[in-house]
Amino acid sequence: MPFAYVQDLNPLPVGGYALLSTVVAALPVLVLFYLLVARRWLASWAGAAGAVLAIALAWLAYGMPLGMACASFVYGAAFGLMPIGWTVFAAMMLYNVTVETGQFTVIRRSIGGLSQDARVQAVLIGFAFGAFMEGAAGAGSPVAICGAMLVGLGVPPFRAAVICLIANTSPVCYGGLGVPIITLETSSGVPADKISIMCGHQLPFLSCLIPFYMVKCMCSWRETLAIWPALVVGGGSFAAFQFFFATAHAYGLPPIWQLTDIGGGLFSLVTLALFLKFVWKPREEWRFPEESQKMDPRAKNTSDPHDPQSEHAKEEVEQLLGSALPASGSPLTEPPLTFGSVSLAWMPWILMALCLVGSGYVKYLETDPVTKKSHPLDLFGLQTYYDVEIPGLHKQVVRAEKLIPEGTPDEKKLESAVFRFNWLTAPGTPVLIAALLSMVLLRVSLMQARAVVAKTVYQMRIPIPTIAFMLGLSYVTKYAGMDATLGVAFAETGVLYPFFAAMLGWLGVFLTGTDAGSNALFGGLQKITATEVWNVHGLEGTGAMALTLDQAQTLICTANSTGGVMGKMIDAQSICVATAGTNQVGREADIFKAVIGHSILLASIVGVLTALQAFVPPFTLMVPK
């Protein structure tokens, strides 16, 4: 195969061992982590530095042609922009439309008035509404907005920050219309539809646990168990909806998993609201003691003005909240809520759901029911998507021999590099259509429309470049074979790896700040490691892992995301956003100490569940084939 680059998993052998090659392969990620944590660089700059180092090492240490390494970066960055960056931008734009028109204030009031019990308010706002915000916008909005709302309702700021950080875990895989899952598909090659099914067989257990867990962090066991009906209804309704939407396409319906958080959050809100109105109410309304509502004096003027993460978080919270915060005046001055006003406020999100369902139907039509292969539809002379082969990279990289099963044809040994420009069915397109329809419905003026666009561009100035650099770095390590070097090393943990797969995802989110970032970095590595572990412990090895290779890859890659979400509560950006949203800048260390134990415990639960699904029947039946 002339002009092809052949991957070498041990390009720097020392005495026949791959230790030096493993260290070199890990350098881009280690440098990235060092710049993020020790040097406190913004994620976009750290991602750029890591990508540059990855290109240099792929060229100088692994022998990959420089042009091919650069093409790998461009390929990954393109996926970071479309569909991932496009989806995040459109979702935030729709949210900004509701804030600019004052409709988000109506949404906030309609939720805050459902109950005066602080425990129930935590479930309604921190968990259910937070899940809705995670699915619709992400980017720190659930912690910032829900934290501010709870403080406005009388919850002590420190408790509000901790509650929202814990609550913002199980919905994260489907945040921003499923961006983490889309990213994991991009980096690992495992289909997003299959990843969603696996998430749907893990996350509902956690969704039932999280409301109980967060309320227990507020009060005693007795006070927690006193509202067990609300916890069962709130968490159970979300878990049931999460399971159905995450796995609906496995039962013949079109893929609708992008709507899992949005629909699940709304369903949980409505179900719990109806339950509280017609079926059950707390015997005694529980509130925090009056003295605990005073702000700790350490929260004032103790932040480091030179900390870019803290300064960026404060700016982002100011942009995120805007008119979504409770008014400083008396609530009696606000007009009363009516069915019509509340319905109008929720209409942009209903339009988004309808547009996404329409997009899912188009994707359903693109798939041949017999071969399950996708083909573009003709739409007035335009194709619904275009496949573009990356010049100098497509079919030019030969996978390492260790990664290729025996009997594989030569053409299957070549890595493909085809960028799919799915301009119509990328989630960002239907969301943008919903935003434009909402502007018409809400009679947005030209000046307001300009303000919405300008605000969205400003908010996305760091997240979108960060996504592009992270995926660019990931693709360089993937095509150079650097992630395969690391995968072979991680495979040495053997039967323990399914547990550590979840912990690796947790570590990635802790250090990169997003589940999508962790999936971009480690998705390919997880798939390779799963293959290595299965070769020894799978059906063709010792038989300890009662899964096929395809199942093992799906399970382990998904664990990177489902385990990673538990690191969301301790990453620097989330904690900075939480302190800024609850007016506690300067208490980042205190909040980190308050949630680190919860984060490790919940991530370990995911790791144990992953291990059970890998080795122990009947849990193994939960892994999709």
N, C-alpha and C positions, 0 to 999 in steps of 0.2 A: 504494500500500500504506500506509494510514493507520496511525499510532501505531508505525511501525517506525523503528528506528535504522539509518541508512545509514552504513556504514563509510567513512571518509575516510583514505586512506593518507598524506596530506600536509596535516594540519589547520593547520600553522603554516608556510606557505610564506614563504620569505625570498628575494626576487628570483626566484621561480619554482622554487627548489631545495628539496629536502626534508631538508637537513642538520639544521636545528633540530628538525624532526619526528622524525628518526632518533635524535637525542640524547635527546629527551624520551621516546621509546618505550623506549630502553635504560636510562633512569634506575632503574626498579624493580630490574632485575637488577644494575646497577652498585652501587646502594645495598646490595642484599643481599650482594654479594661483599665490599664494604667492611666491612660489619658482621661478616661471618664471618671475614675474614682479618686486617684491620687492627685492628678493635676486639675481636676474639675473643669475640663474642657467641655464646651457645648458638644452635643452628640453629633452634629453635622461635621464639625471640624475633626473630631476624633475618628468618625467614620471615614472621612477623606484621607486622613493620615494612615489608617489601617489599610485602606484600599491601595494606596501608593506603595506601602511596604509589601503587600501581597503581590502586586505586579512585579516589583523588583526581585523578590525571592523566587517567584515562579520562573523568571527569566534567568537569574544568576545561579540559583541553587538547583532548580528542577530542570533546567535546560529547555524550558518552553520558549519558542520564538517570541520576541517582544511584541510584535504585531498581533500575534494570536492571544497573548495575555491581555493586551489592551482591548481586543475585540471581545474577550470574555467579560471584561468590566463593562463595556458599553452594552452588551447583551443583558447583563444583570440590572444595570441602571435603568435600561429601557423598561424592563418589567416593573421596576420600582416606581416608575412614573405612570405606566399604563399597564394594568388597571389599578394598581394599589394607590398611588398618589392621587390619581384622578378620583377614585372613590372617596378618599378622605377629604379632599377639597370640596367635592359636591355635598357630602354629608354636613360638613361644617357650614357651608353656604346656606343650606336649608335651615339649619338651626339659627343662623344669624338673621334670616328673614323673620322668624318668629320673635326673636328678641327685638329687632328694629321696629316691628309693628306693635309691640306690646302684648302679643298673644302669649308669650311665654310667662308673663306675669299672671295671666288668667289661669294658665295650667298650674302654676305654683300655688295659687290661692285655692284652686279646686281640690288639690291634694291635701294641703295643709289643714283644710277645714273638715276632713273626714273623721278625725279623732283627736281628742285632747290628751290621750295617754301617750307619754313619751316613748314607751316601749313599742306601741303600735305605730307611732309616727316613724320610728326608726325602721320598721319593716316596710312601711308604705313608701317612705322617701329614700332612705339609705339603700334598701335592697331593690324593691320593685321599680321605683322611678329611676334609681341609679342604673339598673339593668337597661331600662329603656334608653337613657341618655348614652350609655356605653354603646348600644347597638346603633343609635342614630348618629352620634358625633364622635364619641371616644375622645382621644387627645387630652385627657385630664378633666373633661367636663363633668363626669359623675362626681368625682371627689370634690371639685371646686363648688359646683352648683348645689349639690345635695348637702354638703357641709355648711354652706352659707344658709340654706333653707332651714336646717335643723337648729342652727344658732339663733336664727330669727324666731323660731318657735320655743326658745327657752332652754335648749340643750346646752350644757357647758361646752365651750369651744374645744377644749382638749378631748372630751368624750366624743364630740361630733366628728372630729378628725379621725379618731381611732375607728369609730363605727363605720364611717364611709370607706376607709381604707380596707377594712375587713370585708365589707359588702361588695366592694369592687373586685371580685375574684372570679367566681364561677361564670359570670357573663362574658369575661374578657375574650375568650376564644372567638366569639361572634361579634366582637366590638367593631365599630365602623363598618357595619354591613359585611362582617366576615373577613376583614382584611388579614388577620393572623392566619386563618385557614388558607386563604388564597396565596399568601406568602409561603406557607409551608408546602403547598402544592408546587409552587415555582422552584423552591430550593431542593425539594426531595424527589419530585417526580411522581409522588403518590397522588392520585386524583383527589381533588377537593371534596367531591361528593362522598368518597369513601372515608376520608378523614372526618367529615361531618358526622357520618354514621357512628364512627368509633367514639367521637366526642359525645354523641348522644347516648352512648352506652357507658359513659363515665361521669359526665358532669351532673346529670340529674340527682345522683346520690349526694353530691356536694351542695347542690342547690337546696335540697331539703335540710341539710345540716347548717348552712351559713346563717339563715335568719335566727335559729336557736343560738348559734355560737355568738353572734354579734350582740344579741339581747343579754346573754349571760355575762358579757363583758361590761354591761351597763349596770347590772343589779345582781341580787343574790339568786341562789337556786330557787328558793320559794317564790320570789317575785317573777322569775322567768317562767316557771311552770304554771303560774297563775294565768298566763295568756297562751297556754299551749294550743287552744283552738285557732287563734290568729296565726300562730307560727306554722301550724299544719296547713292551714288554708293558703297563707301567703307563699310559703316555700313549696308546698305540694302542687299548687296550681301552676307556678312557674316551672317546676320540674317536669310536670306532665306536658306542658306546652313545649318546653325545650326538647323533650324526647321526641314529640310528634313532628315538630318542624325540622329537627336535625336529621330525622330518618325517613321523612315522608316519601322521598324519591326511591327508597328501597321497597316500597309497596305500590309502585306504579304511578305515583303522583309526580308532577314536575318538580324540579329542585326548588325549594323555597327556604333553604336553610339560612340564607342571608338575612331573613327576617326574624330569626330565632329570638334575639334579644329584644327587638322592638315589639314584636307581637307578644312575647312572653312577659315582658314588663307591663304592657298594657293589660294583658289578661290577668296577671296577678293583682294589679291595681283594682280593676273592675270587680274581680271575684271577691277580693278581701273587702272592698267597699260595700258591696251588696251583703256580704256576710255580716259586717258590722251593723248595717242599717236594719236588716230584717231578721237576723238569726241570733246573734250573740254580741254582747258588749262586756268589757272588763267589769268585774264586780266593783273594783275601786280604781279610779283613774290615778295612775302613778306618775309623779313628777320628780325631777331632781330636787334635792334640798336647795333652798334659796341661796344659801351661802356659797354653794359650789358653782353658781353661775358667774361669780366674779372672775375676771381675767387674772391669771397669775402675773405678778409684776415683772417676772423674768421675760415675759413675752414682749416687753417694750424696748425698742432700740437696742436689741442685742444681736441683731443679724450682722453678718459680715458684708459691708457694702461692696466689697470687691469680689464676692462670690458670684460668678456668672450664672450658675444654676439657680441661685436664690433670686437674683435680679430678673432673670428670664421668667421664672415662675410667677413673680409678682406681676410682670407685664402681661403674661398670658392669662392670669386670673382676672385682671382688670378687663381684658378683651373678652374673656369668656362670659363673665357675669353681666356686665353692663346693666341694662334695665331688668335683668332677671333677679336682681337682689330685691328684698323687701324694701318698700319705700320707707324713708326715715320718719315720715309723718304718721299720723294715726291711721290705722286701717279703716276707721269709720268713714274716712274721706273717699275711699275707693267705692265705685259703683257696685251694687249687689250683683252676684253671679246669677245668670239664668241658663236654662238649657241651651238656648241659642248661642249665647256668648261662649260657653264652654265647648260646644260642638264646633264653632268656628275656630277656636284656638287649637283644637286637635286636628282640624281638617288637613293642614300641610302634611302631617305624618300619615294620615289615612291615604292621601294622594300618593305619598312615597311608597306605601305598601302596595297599592294597586299597580303603580308603575313597575315595581320590582317583580310582582307576580306576572305582569305582561312580559317582562324581560325573560323571566324563567320559562315562560311558555315558548318564546322564540328559541331559547336554547334547547328546549324539548323537541321542537320541530327540526332543529339542526342535527339531531342525533338519529341515526338509522336504527329502527327498533330491532333489526335482526343482527347486524354486525356490531352495534353499539358505537360505531365510528361517527365522528362529526363531519359535517360538510356544510359549507356556507349556503345560505339562501340568497336568491336574487331578489333585490328590493329596488325596483324602478331603475335598473341598470347598475346598482351598487350591490356588492356582496356584503353580507352581514358581518363578515370578518375577512381579514387578509393574512395569509401566512408569508412571512418574509425570512428567507434563509440568510443567516449572518455570514457575509463573505469572509473567507479566510479562517472560518471556525467550523462551519457546518460540515460534518463528516470528515473532519481533519484530525480528530483526536481519537486515539485508540486507548480504550480502557486498559488498566493494568491487568496482567494475566491472572492475578490472584482473585480479581473481582468478576471474572468471566466463568460461568459454568461450562463444564466440558460439553463438547458437541455444538457450541454456539457458532452459527454461520459467521463468516468474516464480516458481512455487512452489518451484523448485529453488534459487532465489537466496536463500531464507530459511534461516537457521541453525536447526537443531532443537536443543532442549534437553530431553531426556528422560532422567530418572534411572531406571536399571534396578535395582530392589531384588531381586537374585537370592540370596535367603536360603538356598536349598538348594544351588546349584551353585557359589557363591563358594568358593574353596579353603579358606577359614577354617572353613567348616561341617564338611566331612568330617574335617579335621584335629582340630577340637574333639571330634568323635565318637570319633576314635581316641584322643585324650587321656583321655576319660571311660572308654572300654573298657580302656585301659591301667591306669587307676586301679583298676578292678575286678580285672583280671588280676594286678596286682602287690599287691593287698590294701592299698591306701593308706588310712590312717586318716583320720578327719575332721579331725584336727589337721594332718596332713600336707597334705591337700587345701587347707585354708585357707592354709597356708604357701605352697603352689604358686601359688595365685591371687594372694595378696598380693605375692609376689615378682615375678610377671609384670606386675601392674599397676604396680609400682614401676619395673621395667625399661622399660616402654612409656610412661612419663610424658612423655618428650621425643620419642622417634621418631614416635609417632602424631600428636601435634599438629603436628610438623614436616611430615609428609606432607600433612596437611590444609591447612596454610597454603601450602605449595609449589604444590599443585594448585589451590587457590583463586586464588593469584596468576596461575598459568598461564591459568586460564579467564577471568579479567578481561582479560588482554592478548589472548586469543584472540577474545573477542566484541567488544572495543572496536576491534580491528584493529591494535593496537600491534605484535603479533608479525609481522603482514603487512608493516608498515613496515620492520621489521628484515630480514625475508626478502627484500624487494626490494633492500635495500642489499647484503646478503650475496651476492645473485645476480650482482653485478658481478664476482665472481671467475671466473665463467664455467666453462670446462671444468675448472678446478682445484678447483671446489667439492666434488666427491665426496671428495677427500683432506681438505679442511678440514672437511667434515661430521664425520668421525671425530675430528678434533682439537678441534672445538667440544664434542663429547660428552665428550672427555677433560678439557677445561677445566671443564665443568660438574660432573663428578664430583670433580675436584680441589677445587673451591670449595664445593660443597654437601655432599660427604661420601658421597653414595650415587648409584648408577646410576639408581635410581628418581627421585631429586630432579632429576638432570640431564635425564631423560626428561620429567619434568613441566614443567620450565622451557622446554626447547627442542624438544619433540616437534612442536608446532604450527608453530614457526618452520622446522624442517627440512622439513616437508611443503610449506610455502609456497615456500621457497627452491628445493626440488626442482622444483616446478611452473614457477617462473620460469626456472630453468636449462634445463629441458626445452623450454620454449616457443622458446628460441633454438637449442639444440643437440640437440634430440630429433628424432624421426622426421619431425616436421612443420617442423623448422627446417633446420639445416645437415645433419642426418643423422649427426653425429659420435657422438651417444649412441644406440646401436642398441637402445633399450628403449622400451616404451610408457610413457605418462604414469603409469599405475598401477604399473608396475615401477619406474620412477625414484623415485616416492614411497616405495615399500616399501624400496628399497635405501638411500636417503639417510636415512630415519627409523631404519632398523635400525643404520646406521653410528653414529648418535648413541649407541646402547647398546653396541655391540660395541667401538667406539673408546673409549667412556667407561670401560669396565671397566679399562682400563690406567691410568686415573687413580686407581683405588681404592687403589693402594699408596702414594700420596703425599698423600692428603687428610689433614687435621689429625686427624680422629677416628680413622682407621685407625692412624696413627703413634702417637698417644697410647695407644690400646688395645694396640698391639704393645709399647711400652715398659713399660706397666703389667703386661701379662701375662708378660713376661720379666724383671720386676724391674729395669728400666733407666730409670726415670723420671728425666729430666734429660738424656738422650741423644737427644732427639727430633731435634735439628738434625743430629747425626751420621748417624742412620738416614735422614733425608730426603736428605742428600747421597749416601748409599750407593745409594739406589733411584731417584733422579730421572732419571738417565741411562737406566736400564732402562725406566722408564715411558715416556719420550719415544720411545725406539727401538721398543718394542712397539706404541705407539699409531700411530707412523708406518707400521709394517707393515700395520696394519688400514687406514689411509688409502690406502696403495698398492693393497691388495687391493680396496678399494671402487672405486677409480678404474679398475682393470682390469675389474671386473665391470660398470662403467658404460659403458666404451668399447671394450674389446678382446675380440673373439671368440677362443676359445670361452668365455671367462670370463663373457660376458654371458648364456650359457645357464644359469648358476647362479642367476639372479634369477627367482623364481617368478612365474608369470603369474596 
